[in-house]
Amino acid sequence: MKPIDLILLAAGGGMRAGQGTPKQFLLIGHTPMMIRALAPFASLEFIGQRIVVAHPDHIERTQALLQEHGFSECRVISGGRTRQESVRLAVEHVRTPRVLTHNAAIPFATATLIRNVADKSDPCITTVTPVVGALCRGEEFAEEMVDTTHVNVINTPQSFDTDVLRDCHRRASSEGVAARTDCELLMRYGHSVRFVAGDPMSFKVTTPFDLMVARAIAHEADARSQPRSNPTG
């Protein structure tokens, strides 16, 4: 596989996790969430430049954390006021024909999942997981049941044609267009978005409950990775 640069988005405030500190710095097990998110990319030979987007107030903290955990080769840049602006700034530094993006609040992506996203050539490839359960639209009272057939949750990692992603962000910036995701942005400008089956374990940590689940998963995984001591006597 040809080299492909990575953008790790770690510039958010991340306060909805209820911990009083940006969630990318929170410990998941004994490891900061940002480092867990970055780790699976380290084992992949095709990953080129690693661009970490940090909040302007957290540049030094991010650099120190990466250095401490053996990721000193990462290039840390300042993010924007929104996720969209952070991606726009980061993609200007990308040197490869295709680029991967990943959210620092998604700590359990796997190398297999990343490969499945990286080895396709569509303008945009995103991981998705099906929406399960019954959904209903309404405020104080139920107004309408929502059919979840073919409804998916989009997540990262994602991969893009670099020129297409860069052009869409430049156009959106000049036209004052705001999109919730890069997938939405590319669709707005007429590009296809291909789905790749995601992994339910590779979820975004947003709420205190998500954080609790992530820490339980990490605890179990870390315990399994520890060598078992031989009983004596």
Sequence and secondary structure as in RCSB ss.txt:
>XXXX:A:sequence
MKPIDLILLAAGGGMRAGQGTPKQFLLIGHTPMMIRALAPFASLEFIGQRIVVAHPDHIERTQALLQEHGFSECR
VISGGRTRQESVRLAVEHVRTPRVLTHNAAIPFATATLIRNVADKSDPCITTVTPVVGALCRGEEFAEEMVDTTH
VNVINTPQSFDTDVLRDCHRRASSEGVAARTDCELLMRYGHSVRFVAGDPMSFKVTTPFDLMVARAIAHEADARS
QPRSNPTG
>XXXX:A:secstr
   EEEEEEE    GGGSSSS GGGSEETTEEHHHHHHHHHHT TTEEEEEEEE GGGHHHHHHHHHHTT TT E
EEE  SSHHHHHHHHHTT  SSEEEEEETT TT  HHHHHHHHT  SSEEEEEEE  S EEEESSSEEEEE  TT
 EEEEEEEEEEHHHHHHHHHHHHHHT   SSHHHHHHHTT  EEEEE  TTS    SHHHHHHHHHHHHHHHHHH
S       
